[in-house]
Amino acid sequence: MMTPAQCRAARALLDWSQQQLSEAANVGNATIRNFESGKSSPQNATLAVLMNAFENAGVIFVAENGEGPGVRLRKER
């Protein structure tokens, strides 16, 4: 699943605010704020919805490969 750092990085790649992610994923802004700050961890279903919103916008999640998980933008075709 997605880490708080991946969430912050994905938003930065897209130049999205927490509010924009909230609207794209239909998830409460407080849920995103608390997740990114490490105050709470959302349910897996909520994380999946957030990841889906990012992926639909062109973010690719890079799995742990010994260097840590990350994100990047999909190449335009």
Distance bins in CASP14 RR format, pairs under 12 A and 6 or more apart:
PFRMAT RR
TARGET T0000
AUTHOR 0000-0000-0000
RMODE 2
METHOD distances of the structure
MODEL  1
1 7 0 0 0 0 0 1 0 0 0 0 0
1 35 0 0 0 0 0 1 0 0 0 0 0
1 41 0 0 0 0 1 0 0 0 0 0 0
1 42 0 0 0 0 1 0 0 0 0 0 0
1 43 0 0 0 0 0 1 0 0 0 0 0
1 44 1 0 0 1 0 0 0 0 0 0 0
1 45 0 0 0 0 0 1 0 0 0 0 0
1 46 0 0 0 0 0 1 0 0 0 0 0
1 47 1 0 1 0 0 0 0 0 0 0 0
1 48 1 0 0 1 0 0 0 0 0 0 0
1 49 0 0 0 0 0 1 0 0 0 0 0
1 50 0 0 0 0 1 0 0 0 0 0 0
1 51 1 0 0 1 0 0 0 0 0 0 0
1 61 0 0 0 0 1 0 0 0 0 0 0
1 63 0 0 0 0 0 1 0 0 0 0 0
1 64 0 0 0 0 0 1 0 0 0 0 0
1 69 0 0 0 0 1 0 0 0 0 0 0
2 8 0 0 0 0 0 1 0 0 0 0 0
2 9 0 0 0 0 1 0 0 0 0 0 0
2 10 1 0 0 1 0 0 0 0 0 0 0
2 11 0 0 0 0 0 1 0 0 0 0 0
2 21 0 0 0 0 0 1 0 0 0 0 0
2 25 0 0 0 0 0 1 0 0 0 0 0
2 32 0 0 0 0 0 1 0 0 0 0 0
2 35 0 0 0 0 1 0 0 0 0 0 0
2 36 0 0 0 0 0 1 0 0 0 0 0
2 41 0 0 0 0 0 1 0 0 0 0 0
2 42 0 0 0 0 1 0 0 0 0 0 0
2 44 0 0 0 0 0 1 0 0 0 0 0
2 46 0 0 0 0 0 1 0 0 0 0 0
2 47 1 0 1 0 0 0 0 0 0 0 0
2 48 0 0 0 0 1 0 0 0 0 0 0
2 49 0 0 0 0 0 1 0 0 0 0 0
2 50 1 0 0 1 0 0 0 0 0 0 0
2 51 1 0 1 0 0 0 0 0 0 0 0
2 52 0 0 0 0 0 1 0 0 0 0 0
2 53 0 0 0 0 0 1 0 0 0 0 0
2 54 0 0 0 0 1 0 0 0 0 0 0
2 55 0 0 0 0 0 1 0 0 0 0 0
2 59 0 0 0 0 1 0 0 0 0 0 0
2 61 1 0 0 1 0 0 0 0 0 0 0
2 62 0 0 0 0 0 1 0 0 0 0 0
2 63 0 0 0 0 0 1 0 0 0 0 0
2 64 0 0 0 0 0 1 0 0 0 0 0
2 69 0 0 0 0 1 0 0 0 0 0 0
2 70 0 0 0 0 1 0 0 0 0 0 0
2 71 0 0 0 0 1 0 0 0 0 0 0
3 9 0 0 0 0 1 0 0 0 0 0 0
3 10 0 0 0 0 0 1 0 0 0 0 0
3 35 0 0 0 0 1 0 0 0 0 0 0
3 36 0 0 0 0 1 0 0 0 0 0 0
3 38 0 0 0 0 1 0 0 0 0 0 0
3 41 0 0 0 0 1 0 0 0 0 0 0
3 42 0 0 0 0 0 1 0 0 0 0 0
3 47 0 0 0 0 1 0 0 0 0 0 0
3 50 0 0 0 0 0 1 0 0 0 0 0
3 51 0 0 0 0 0 1 0 0 0 0 0
3 61 0 0 0 0 1 0 0 0 0 0 0
3 62 0 0 0 0 0 1 0 0 0 0 0
3 63 0 0 0 0 0 1 0 0 0 0 0
3 64 0 0 0 0 1 0 0 0 0 0 0
3 68 0 0 0 0 1 0 0 0 0 0 0
3 69 1 0 1 0 0 0 0 0 0 0 0
3 70 0 0 0 0 1 0 0 0 0 0 0
3 71 0 0 0 0 1 0 0 0 0 0 0
4 10 0 0 0 0 0 1 0 0 0 0 0
4 11 0 0 0 0 0 1 0 0 0 0 0
4 18 0 0 0 0 0 1 0 0 0 0 0
4 31 0 0 0 0 0 1 0 0 0 0 0
4 32 0 0 0 0 1 0 0 0 0 0 0
4 33 0 0 0 0 0 1 0 0 0 0 0
4 34 0 0 0 0 1 0 0 0 0 0 0
4 35 1 0 1 0 0 0 0 0 0 0 0
4 36 1 0 1 0 0 0 0 0 0 0 0
4 37 1 0 0 1 0 0 0 0 0 0 0
4 38 1 0 1 0 0 0 0 0 0 0 0
4 39 0 0 0 0 1 0 0 0 0 0 0
4 40 0 0 0 0 0 1 0 0 0 0 0
4 41 0 0 0 0 1 0 0 0 0 0 0
4 42 0 0 0 0 0 1 0 0 0 0 0
4 47 0 0 0 0 0 1 0 0 0 0 0
4 50 0 0 0 0 0 1 0 0 0 0 0
4 69 0 0 0 0 0 1 0 0 0 0 0
4 70 0 0 0 0 0 1 0 0 0 0 0
5 11 0 0 0 0 0 1 0 0 0 0 0
5 12 0 0 0 0 0 1 0 0 0 0 0
5 35 0 0 0 0 0 1 0 0 0 0 0
5 36 0 0 0 0 1 0 0 0 0 0 0
5 37 0 0 0 0 0 1 0 0 0 0 0
5 38 0 0 0 0 0 1 0 0 0 0 0
5 61 0 0 0 0 0 1 0 0 0 0 0
5 62 0 0 0 0 0 1 0 0 0 0 0
5 68 0 0 0 0 1 0 0 0 0 0 0
5 69 1 0 0 1 0 0 0 0 0 0 0
5 70 1 0 0 1 0 0 0 0 0 0 0
5 71 0 0 0 0 1 0 0 0 0 0 0
6 12 0 0 0 0 0 1 0 0 0 0 0
6 13 0 0 0 0 0 1 0 0 0 0 0
6 35 0 0 0 0 0 1 0 0 0 0 0
6 36 0 0 0 0 1 0 0 0 0 0 0
6 47 0 0 0 0 0 1 0 0 0 0 0
6 50 0 0 0 0 1 0 0 0 0 0 0
6 51 0 0 0 0 1 0 0 0 0 0 0
6 54 0 0 0 0 1 0 0 0 0 0 0
6 55 0 0 0 0 0 1 0 0 0 0 0
6 59 0 0 0 0 1 0 0 0 0 0 0
6 60 0 0 0 0 0 1 0 0 0 0 0
6 61 1 0 0 1 0 0 0 0 0 0 0
6 62 0 0 0 0 1 0 0 0 0 0 0
6 63 0 0 0 0 0 1 0 0 0 0 0
6 64 0 0 0 0 0 1 0 0 0 0 0
6 68 0 0 0 0 1 0 0 0 0 0 0
6 69 1 0 1 0 0 0 0 0 0 0 0
6 70 1 0 1 0 0 0 0 0 0 0 0
6 71 1 0 1 0 0 0 0 0 0 0 0
6 72 0 0 0 0 0 1 0 0 0 0 0
7 13 0 0 0 0 0 1 0 0 0 0 0
7 14 0 0 0 0 0 1 0 0 0 0 0
7 16 0 0 0 0 0 1 0 0 0 0 0
7 18 0 0 0 0 1 0 0 0 0 0 0
7 21 1 0 0 1 0 0 0 0 0 0 0
7 22 0 0 0 0 0 1 0 0 0 0 0
7 25 0 0 0 0 0 1 0 0 0 0 0
7 27 0 0 0 0 0 1 0 0 0 0 0
7 31 0 0 0 0 0 1 0 0 0 0 0
7 32 1 0 0 1 0 0 0 0 0 0 0
7 33 0 0 0 0 0 1 0 0 0 0 0
7 34 0 0 0 0 0 1 0 0 0 0 0
7 35 1 0 0 1 0 0 0 0 0 0 0
7 36 1 0 1 0 0 0 0 0 0 0 0
7 37 0 0 0 0 0 1 0 0 0 0 0
7 38 0 0 0 0 0 1 0 0 0 0 0
7 41 0 0 0 0 0 1 0 0 0 0 0
7 42 0 0 0 0 1 0 0 0 0 0 0
7 46 0 0 0 0 0 1 0 0 0 0 0
7 47 0 0 0 0 1 0 0 0 0 0 0
7 50 1 0 0 1 0 0 0 0 0 0 0
7 51 0 0 0 0 1 0 0 0 0 0 0
7 53 0 0 0 0 0 1 0 0 0 0 0
7 54 0 0 0 0 1 0 0 0 0 0 0
7 59 0 0 0 0 0 1 0 0 0 0 0
7 61 0 0 0 0 0 1 0 0 0 0 0
7 69 0 0 0 0 0 1 0 0 0 0 0
7 70 0 0 0 0 0 1 0 0 0 0 0
7 71 0 0 0 0 1 0 0 0 0 0 0
8 14 0 0 0 0 0 1 0 0 0 0 0
8 16 0 0 0 0 0 1 0 0 0 0 0
8 17 0 0 0 0 0 1 0 0 0 0 0
8 18 0 0 0 0 1 0 0 0 0 0 0
8 21 0 0 0 0 0 1 0 0 0 0 0
8 32 0 0 0 0 1 0 0 0 0 0 0
8 33 0 0 0 0 0 1 0 0 0 0 0
8 35 0 0 0 0 1 0 0 0 0 0 0
8 36 1 0 1 0 0 0 0 0 0 0 0
8 37 0 0 0 0 1 0 0 0 0 0 0
8 38 0 0 0 0 0 1 0 0 0 0 0
8 50 0 0 0 0 0 1 0 0 0 0 0
8 54 0 0 0 0 0 1 0 0 0 0 0
8 59 0 0 0 0 0 1 0 0 0 0 0
8 70 0 0 0 0 0 1 0 0 0 0 0
8 71 0 0 0 0 1 0 0 0 0 0 0
9 15 0 0 0 0 0 1 0 0 0 0 0
9 16 0 0 0 0 0 1 0 0 0 0 0
9 36 0 0 0 0 0 1 0 0 0 0 0
9 54 0 0 0 0 1 0 0 0 0 0 0
9 59 0 0 0 0 1 0 0 0 0 0 0
9 60 0 0 0 0 0 1 0 0 0 0 0
9 61 0 0 0 0 1 0 0 0 0 0 0
9 62 0 0 0 0 0 1 0 0 0 0 0
9 68 0 0 0 0 0 1 0 0 0 0 0
9 69 0 0 0 0 1 0 0 0 0 0 0
9 70 1 0 0 1 0 0 0 0 0 0 0
9 71 1 0 1 0 0 0 0 0 0 0 0
9 72 0 0 0 0 1 0 0 0 0 0 0
9 73 0 0 0 0 0 1 0 0 0 0 0
10 16 0 0 0 0 1 0 0 0 0 0 0
10 18 0 0 0 0 0 1 0 0 0 0 0
10 20 0 0 0 0 0 1 0 0 0 0 0
10 21 0 0 0 0 1 0 0 0 0 0 0
10 24 0 0 0 0 0 1 0 0 0 0 0
10 25 0 0 0 0 0 1 0 0 0 0 0
10 32 0 0 0 0 0 1 0 0 0 0 0
10 36 0 0 0 0 0 1 0 0 0 0 0
10 50 0 0 0 0 1 0 0 0 0 0 0
10 51 0 0 0 0 1 0 0 0 0 0 0
10 52 0 0 0 0 0 1 0 0 0 0 0
10 53 0 0 0 0 1 0 0 0 0 0 0
10 54 1 0 1 0 0 0 0 0 0 0 0
10 55 0 0 0 0 1 0 0 0 0 0 0
10 56 0 0 0 0 0 1 0 0 0 0 0
10 57 0 0 0 0 1 0 0 0 0 0 0
10 58 0 0 0 0 1 0 0 0 0 0 0
10 59 1 0 1 0 0 0 0 0 0 0 0
10 60 0 0 0 0 1 0 0 0 0 0 0
10 61 1 0 0 1 0 0 0 0 0 0 0
10 62 0 0 0 0 0 1 0 0 0 0 0
10 69 0 0 0 0 0 1 0 0 0 0 0
10 70 0 0 0 0 1 0 0 0 0 0 0
10 71 1 0 1 0 0 0 0 0 0 0 0
10 72 0 0 0 0 1 0 0 0 0 0 0
10 73 0 0 0 0 1 0 0 0 0 0 0
10 74 0 0 0 0 0 1 0 0 0 0 0
11 17 1 0 0 1 0 0 0 0 0 0 0
11 18 1 0 0 1 0 0 0 0 0 0 0
11 19 0 0 0 0 0 1 0 0 0 0 0
11 20 1 0 0 1 0 0 0 0 0 0 0
11 21 1 0 1 0 0 0 0 0 0 0 0
11 22 0 0 0 0 0 1 0 0 0 0 0
11 24 0 0 0 0 0 1 0 0 0 0 0
11 25 0 0 0 0 0 1 0 0 0 0 0
11 32 0 0 0 0 1 0 0 0 0 0 0
11 33 0 0 0 0 0 1 0 0 0 0 0
11 35 0 0 0 0 0 1 0 0 0 0 0
11 36 0 0 0 0 1 0 0 0 0 0 0
11 50 0 0 0 0 1 0 0 0 0 0 0
11 53 0 0 0 0 0 1 0 0 0 0 0
11 54 0 0 0 0 1 0 0 0 0 0 0
11 57 0 0 0 0 1 0 0 0 0 0 0
11 59 0 0 0 0 1 0 0 0 0 0 0
11 71 0 0 0 0 1 0 0 0 0 0 0
12 18 0 0 0 0 0 1 0 0 0 0 0
12 20 0 0 0 0 0 1 0 0 0 0 0
12 21 0 0 0 0 0 1 0 0 0 0 0
12 36 0 0 0 0 0 1 0 0 0 0 0
12 54 0 0 0 0 0 1 0 0 0 0 0
12 59 0 0 0 0 0 1 0 0 0 0 0
12 70 0 0 0 0 0 1 0 0 0 0 0
12 71 0 0 0 0 1 0 0 0 0 0 0
12 72 0 0 0 0 0 1 0 0 0 0 0
12 73 0 0 0 0 0 1 0 0 0 0 0
13 21 0 0 0 0 0 1 0 0 0 0 0
13 54 0 0 0 0 1 0 0 0 0 0 0
13 57 0 0 0 0 1 0 0 0 0 0 0
13 58 0 0 0 0 1 0 0 0 0 0 0
13 59 1 0 0 1 0 0 0 0 0 0 0
13 60 0 0 0 0 1 0 0 0 0 0 0
13 61 0 0 0 0 0 1 0 0 0 0 0
13 62 0 0 0 0 0 1 0 0 0 0 0
13 70 0 0 0 0 0 1 0 0 0 0 0
13 71 1 0 0 1 0 0 0 0 0 0 0
13 72 1 0 0 1 0 0 0 0 0 0 0
13 73 1 0 1 0 0 0 0 0 0 0 0
13 74 0 0 0 0 0 1 0 0 0 0 0
14 20 1 0 0 1 0 0 0 0 0 0 0
14 21 0 0 0 0 1 0 0 0 0 0 0
14 24 0 0 0 0 1 0 0 0 0 0 0
14 53 0 0 0 0 1 0 0 0 0 0 0
14 54 1 0 0 1 0 0 0 0 0 0 0
14 55 0 0 0 0 0 1 0 0 0 0 0
14 56 0 0 0 0 0 1 0 0 0 0 0
14 57 1 0 1 0 0 0 0 0 0 0 0
14 58 1 0 0 1 0 0 0 0 0 0 0
14 59 1 0 0 1 0 0 0 0 0 0 0
14 71 0 0 0 0 1 0 0 0 0 0 0
14 72 0 0 0 0 0 1 0 0 0 0 0
14 73 1 0 0 1 0 0 0 0 0 0 0
14 74 0 0 0 0 0 1 0 0 0 0 0
15 21 0 0 0 0 0 1 0 0 0 0 0
15 57 0 0 0 0 0 1 0 0 0 0 0
15 59 0 0 0 0 0 1 0 0 0 0 0
15 73 0 0 0 0 0 1 0 0 0 0 0
16 22 0 0 0 0 1 0 0 0 0 0 0
16 23 0 0 0 0 1 0 0 0 0 0 0
16 24 1 0 0 1 0 0 0 0 0 0 0
16 25 0 0 0 0 0 1 0 0 0 0 0
16 32 0 0 0 0 0 1 0 0 0 0 0
16 36 0 0 0 0 0 1 0 0 0 0 0
16 50 0 0 0 0 0 1 0 0 0 0 0
16 53 0 0 0 0 1 0 0 0 0 0 0
16 54 0 0 0 0 1 0 0 0 0 0 0
16 57 1 0 0 1 0 0 0 0 0 0 0
16 58 0 0 0 0 0 1 0 0 0 0 0
16 59 0 0 0 0 1 0 0 0 0 0 0
17 23 0 0 0 0 1 0 0 0 0 0 0
17 24 0 0 0 0 0 1 0 0 0 0 0
17 29 0 0 0 0 1 0 0 0 0 0 0
17 32 0 0 0 0 1 0 0 0 0 0 0
17 33 0 0 0 0 0 1 0 0 0 0 0
17 36 0 0 0 0 0 1 0 0 0 0 0
18 24 0 0 0 0 0 1 0 0 0 0 0
18 25 0 0 0 0 0 1 0 0 0 0 0
18 27 0 0 0 0 1 0 0 0 0 0 0
18 28 0 0 0 0 1 0 0 0 0 0 0
18 29 1 0 1 0 0 0 0 0 0 0 0
18 30 0 0 0 0 1 0 0 0 0 0 0
18 31 0 0 0 0 1 0 0 0 0 0 0
18 32 1 0 1 0 0 0 0 0 0 0 0
18 33 1 0 1 0 0 0 0 0 0 0 0
18 34 0 0 0 0 0 1 0 0 0 0 0
18 35 0 0 0 0 1 0 0 0 0 0 0
18 36 1 0 0 1 0 0 0 0 0 0 0
18 37 0 0 0 0 0 1 0 0 0 0 0
18 50 0 0 0 0 0 1 0 0 0 0 0
19 25 0 0 0 0 0 1 0 0 0 0 0
19 27 0 0 0 0 0 1 0 0 0 0 0
19 28 0 0 0 0 1 0 0 0 0 0 0
19 29 1 0 1 0 0 0 0 0 0 0 0
19 30 0 0 0 0 0 1 0 0 0 0 0
19 32 0 0 0 0 1 0 0 0 0 0 0
19 33 0 0 0 0 1 0 0 0 0 0 0
20 27 0 0 0 0 0 1 0 0 0 0 0
20 29 0 0 0 0 1 0 0 0 0 0 0
20 32 0 0 0 0 1 0 0 0 0 0 0
20 53 0 0 0 0 1 0 0 0 0 0 0
20 54 0 0 0 0 0 1 0 0 0 0 0
20 57 0 0 0 0 1 0 0 0 0 0 0
21 27 1 0 0 1 0 0 0 0 0 0 0
21 28 0 0 0 0 1 0 0 0 0 0 0
21 29 0 0 0 0 1 0 0 0 0 0 0
21 31 0 0 0 0 1 0 0 0 0 0 0
21 32 1 0 1 0 0 0 0 0 0 0 0
21 33 0 0 0 0 0 1 0 0 0 0 0
21 35 0 0 0 0 0 1 0 0 0 0 0
21 36 0 0 0 0 1 0 0 0 0 0 0
21 46 0 0 0 0 0 1 0 0 0 0 0
21 49 0 0 0 0 0 1 0 0 0 0 0
21 50 1 0 0 1 0 0 0 0 0 0 0
21 51 0 0 0 0 0 1 0 0 0 0 0
21 52 0 0 0 0 0 1 0 0 0 0 0
21 53 1 0 0 1 0 0 0 0 0 0 0
21 54 1 0 0 1 0 0 0 0 0 0 0
21 56 0 0 0 0 0 1 0 0 0 0 0
21 57 0 0 0 0 1 0 0 0 0 0 0
21 59 0 0 0 0 0 1 0 0 0 0 0
22 28 1 0 1 0 0 0 0 0 0 0 0
22 29 1 0 1 0 0 0 0 0 0 0 0
22 30 0 0 0 0 1 0 0 0 0 0 0
22 31 1 0 0 1 0 0 0 0 0 0 0
22 32 1 0 1 0 0 0 0 0 0 0 0
22 33 0 0 0 0 1 0 0 0 0 0 0
22 35 0 0 0 0 0 1 0 0 0 0 0
22 36 0 0 0 0 0 1 0 0 0 0 0
22 46 0 0 0 0 0 1 0 0 0 0 0
22 49 0 0 0 0 0 1 0 0 0 0 0
22 50 0 0 0 0 1 0 0 0 0 0 0
22 53 0 0 0 0 1 0 0 0 0 0 0
23 29 0 0 0 0 1 0 0 0 0 0 0
23 32 0 0 0 0 0 1 0 0 0 0 0
23 50 0 0 0 0 0 1 0 0 0 0 0
23 53 0 0 0 0 1 0 0 0 0 0 0
23 57 0 0 0 0 0 1 0 0 0 0 0
24 32 0 0 0 0 0 1 0 0 0 0 0
24 49 0 0 0 0 1 0 0 0 0 0 0
24 50 0 0 0 0 1 0 0 0 0 0 0
24 51 0 0 0 0 0 1 0 0 0 0 0
24 52 0 0 0 0 1 0 0 0 0 0 0
24 53 1 0 1 0 0 0 0 0 0 0 0
24 54 0 0 0 0 1 0 0 0 0 0 0
24 55 0 0 0 0 0 1 0 0 0 0 0
24 56 1 0 0 1 0 0 0 0 0 0 0
24 57 1 0 0 1 0 0 0 0 0 0 0
24 58 0 0 0 0 0 1 0 0 0 0 0
24 59 0 0 0 0 0 1 0 0 0 0 0
25 31 0 0 0 0 1 0 0 0 0 0 0
25 32 0 0 0 0 1 0 0 0 0 0 0
25 35 0 0 0 0 0 1 0 0 0 0 0
25 42 0 0 0 0 0 1 0 0 0 0 0
25 45 0 0 0 0 0 1 0 0 0 0 0
25 46 0 0 0 0 1 0 0 0 0 0 0
25 47 0 0 0 0 1 0 0 0 0 0 0
25 48 0 0 0 0 1 0 0 0 0 0 0
25 49 1 0 1 0 0 0 0 0 0 0 0
25 50 1 0 1 0 0 0 0 0 0 0 0
25 51 0 0 0 0 1 0 0 0 0 0 0
25 52 1 0 0 1 0 0 0 0 0 0 0
25 53 1 1 0 0 0 0 0 0 0 0 0
25 54 0 0 0 0 1 0 0 0 0 0 0
25 55 0 0 0 0 0 1 0 0 0 0 0
25 56 0 0 0 0 1 0 0 0 0 0 0
25 57 0 0 0 0 0 1 0 0 0 0 0
26 32 0 0 0 0 0 1 0 0 0 0 0
26 46 0 0 0 0 0 1 0 0 0 0 0
26 49 1 0 0 1 0 0 0 0 0 0 0
26 50 0 0 0 0 0 1 0 0 0 0 0
26 52 0 0 0 0 0 1 0 0 0 0 0
26 53 0 0 0 0 1 0 0 0 0 0 0
27 33 0 0 0 0 0 1 0 0 0 0 0
27 34 0 0 0 0 0 1 0 0 0 0 0
27 35 0 0 0 0 1 0 0 0 0 0 0
27 42 1 0 0 1 0 0 0 0 0 0 0
27 43 0 0 0 0 0 1 0 0 0 0 0
27 45 0 0 0 0 0 1 0 0 0 0 0
27 46 1 0 0 1 0 0 0 0 0 0 0
27 47 0 0 0 0 1 0 0 0 0 0 0
27 48 0 0 0 0 0 1 0 0 0 0 0
27 49 1 0 0 1 0 0 0 0 0 0 0
27 50 1 0 0 1 0 0 0 0 0 0 0
27 51 0 0 0 0 0 1 0 0 0 0 0
27 52 0 0 0 0 0 1 0 0 0 0 0
27 53 0 0 0 0 1 0 0 0 0 0 0
27 54 0 0 0 0 0 1 0 0 0 0 0
28 34 0 0 0 0 1 0 0 0 0 0 0
28 35 0 0 0 0 0 1 0 0 0 0 0
28 42 0 0 0 0 1 0 0 0 0 0 0
28 46 0 0 0 0 1 0 0 0 0 0 0
28 49 0 0 0 0 0 1 0 0 0 0 0
28 50 0 0 0 0 0 1 0 0 0 0 0
29 35 0 0 0 0 0 1 0 0 0 0 0
29 36 0 0 0 0 0 1 0 0 0 0 0
30 36 0 0 0 0 0 1 0 0 0 0 0
30 37 0 0 0 0 0 1 0 0 0 0 0
30 39 0 0 0 0 1 0 0 0 0 0 0
30 40 0 0 0 0 1 0 0 0 0 0 0
30 42 0 0 0 0 0 1 0 0 0 0 0
30 46 0 0 0 0 0 1 0 0 0 0 0
31 37 0 0 0 0 0 1 0 0 0 0 0
31 38 0 0 0 0 0 1 0 0 0 0 0
31 39 0 0 0 0 0 1 0 0 0 0 0
31 40 1 0 0 1 0 0 0 0 0 0 0
31 41 0 0 0 0 0 1 0 0 0 0 0
31 42 1 0 1 0 0 0 0 0 0 0 0
31 43 0 0 0 0 1 0 0 0 0 0 0
31 45 0 0 0 0 0 1 0 0 0 0 0
31 46 1 0 0 1 0 0 0 0 0 0 0
31 47 0 0 0 0 1 0 0 0 0 0 0
31 49 0 0 0 0 1 0 0 0 0 0 0
31 50 0 0 0 0 1 0 0 0 0 0 0
32 38 0 0 0 0 0 1 0 0 0 0 0
32 39 0 0 0 0 0 1 0 0 0 0 0
32 40 0 0 0 0 0 1 0 0 0 0 0
32 42 0 0 0 0 1 0 0 0 0 0 0
32 46 0 0 0 0 1 0 0 0 0 0 0
32 47 0 0 0 0 0 1 0 0 0 0 0
32 49 0 0 0 0 0 1 0 0 0 0 0
32 50 1 0 0 1 0 0 0 0 0 0 0
32 53 0 0 0 0 0 1 0 0 0 0 0
32 54 0 0 0 0 0 1 0 0 0 0 0
33 39 1 0 0 1 0 0 0 0 0 0 0
33 40 0 0 0 0 1 0 0 0 0 0 0
33 42 0 0 0 0 0 1 0 0 0 0 0
34 40 1 0 1 0 0 0 0 0 0 0 0
34 41 0 0 0 0 1 0 0 0 0 0 0
34 42 0 0 0 0 1 0 0 0 0 0 0
34 46 0 0 0 0 0 1 0 0 0 0 0
35 41 1 0 0 1 0 0 0 0 0 0 0
35 42 1 0 1 0 0 0 0 0 0 0 0
35 43 0 0 0 0 0 1 0 0 0 0 0
35 46 0 0 0 0 1 0 0 0 0 0 0
35 47 0 0 0 0 1 0 0 0 0 0 0
35 49 0 0 0 0 0 1 0 0 0 0 0
35 50 0 0 0 0 1 0 0 0 0 0 0
35 51 0 0 0 0 0 1 0 0 0 0 0
36 42 0 0 0 0 0 1 0 0 0 0 0
36 50 0 0 0 0 0 1 0 0 0 0 0
40 46 0 0 0 0 0 1 0 0 0 0 0
40 47 0 0 0 0 0 1 0 0 0 0 0
41 47 0 0 0 0 1 0 0 0 0 0 0
41 50 0 0 0 0 0 1 0 0 0 0 0
42 48 0 0 0 0 1 0 0 0 0 0 0
42 49 0 0 0 0 1 0 0 0 0 0 0
42 50 1 0 0 1 0 0 0 0 0 0 0
42 51 0 0 0 0 0 1 0 0 0 0 0
43 49 0 0 0 0 1 0 0 0 0 0 0
43 50 0 0 0 0 0 1 0 0 0 0 0
44 50 0 0 0 0 0 1 0 0 0 0 0
44 51 0 0 0 0 0 1 0 0 0 0 0
45 51 0 0 0 0 0 1 0 0 0 0 0
45 52 0 0 0 0 0 1 0 0 0 0 0
46 52 0 0 0 0 0 1 0 0 0 0 0
46 53 0 0 0 0 0 1 0 0 0 0 0
47 53 0 0 0 0 0 1 0 0 0 0 0
47 54 0 0 0 0 0 1 0 0 0 0 0
47 61 0 0 0 0 0 1 0 0 0 0 0
48 54 0 0 0 0 0 1 0 0 0 0 0
48 55 0 0 0 0 0 1 0 0 0 0 0
48 61 0 0 0 0 0 1 0 0 0 0 0
49 55 0 0 0 0 0 1 0 0 0 0 0
49 56 0 0 0 0 0 1 0 0 0 0 0
50 56 0 0 0 0 0 1 0 0 0 0 0
50 57 0 0 0 0 0 1 0 0 0 0 0
50 59 0 0 0 0 0 1 0 0 0 0 0
50 61 0 0 0 0 0 1 0 0 0 0 0
51 57 0 0 0 0 0 1 0 0 0 0 0
51 58 0 0 0 0 0 1 0 0 0 0 0
51 59 0 0 0 0 1 0 0 0 0 0 0
51 60 0 0 0 0 0 1 0 0 0 0 0
51 61 1 0 0 1 0 0 0 0 0 0 0
51 69 0 0 0 0 0 1 0 0 0 0 0
51 71 0 0 0 0 1 0 0 0 0 0 0
52 58 0 0 0 0 0 1 0 0 0 0 0
52 59 0 0 0 0 0 1 0 0 0 0 0
52 61 0 0 0 0 0 1 0 0 0 0 0
53 59 0 0 0 0 1 0 0 0 0 0 0
54 60 0 0 0 0 1 0 0 0 0 0 0
54 61 1 0 0 1 0 0 0 0 0 0 0
54 70 0 0 0 0 0 1 0 0 0 0 0
54 71 1 0 0 1 0 0 0 0 0 0 0
54 72 0 0 0 0 0 1 0 0 0 0 0
54 73 0 0 0 0 0 1 0 0 0 0 0
54 74 0 0 0 0 0 1 0 0 0 0 0
55 61 1 0 0 1 0 0 0 0 0 0 0
55 71 0 0 0 0 0 1 0 0 0 0 0
55 72 0 0 0 0 0 1 0 0 0 0 0
55 73 0 0 0 0 0 1 0 0 0 0 0
55 74 0 0 0 0 1 0 0 0 0 0 0
56 74 0 0 0 0 0 1 0 0 0 0 0
57 71 0 0 0 0 0 1 0 0 0 0 0
57 73 0 0 0 0 1 0 0 0 0 0 0
57 74 0 0 0 0 1 0 0 0 0 0 0
58 71 0 0 0 0 1 0 0 0 0 0 0
58 72 0 0 0 0 1 0 0 0 0 0 0
58 73 1 0 1 0 0 0 0 0 0 0 0
58 74 1 0 1 0 0 0 0 0 0 0 0
58 75 0 0 0 0 1 0 0 0 0 0 0
58 76 0 0 0 0 1 0 0 0 0 0 0
58 77 0 0 0 0 0 1 0 0 0 0 0
59 70 0 0 0 0 1 0 0 0 0 0 0
59 71 1 0 1 0 0 0 0 0 0 0 0
59 72 1 0 0 1 0 0 0 0 0 0 0
59 73 1 0 0 1 0 0 0 0 0 0 0
59 74 1 0 0 1 0 0 0 0 0 0 0
60 69 0 0 0 0 0 1 0 0 0 0 0
60 70 0 0 0 0 1 0 0 0 0 0 0
60 71 1 0 0 1 0 0 0 0 0 0 0
60 72 1 0 1 0 0 0 0 0 0 0 0
60 73 1 0 0 1 0 0 0 0 0 0 0
60 74 1 0 1 0 0 0 0 0 0 0 0
60 75 0 0 0 0 1 0 0 0 0 0 0
61 68 0 0 0 0 0 1 0 0 0 0 0
61 69 1 0 0 1 0 0 0 0 0 0 0
61 70 1 0 0 1 0 0 0 0 0 0 0
61 71 1 0 1 0 0 0 0 0 0 0 0
61 72 0 0 0 0 1 0 0 0 0 0 0
61 73 0 0 0 0 0 1 0 0 0 0 0
61 74 0 0 0 0 0 1 0 0 0 0 0
62 68 0 0 0 0 1 0 0 0 0 0 0
62 69 1 0 0 1 0 0 0 0 0 0 0
62 70 1 0 1 0 0 0 0 0 0 0 0
62 71 1 0 0 1 0 0 0 0 0 0 0
62 72 1 0 0 1 0 0 0 0 0 0 0
62 73 0 0 0 0 0 1 0 0 0 0 0
62 74 0 0 0 0 0 1 0 0 0 0 0
63 69 1 0 0 1 0 0 0 0 0 0 0
63 70 0 0 0 0 1 0 0 0 0 0 0
63 71 0 0 0 0 0 1 0 0 0 0 0
63 72 0 0 0 0 0 1 0 0 0 0 0
64 70 0 0 0 0 1 0 0 0 0 0 0
END
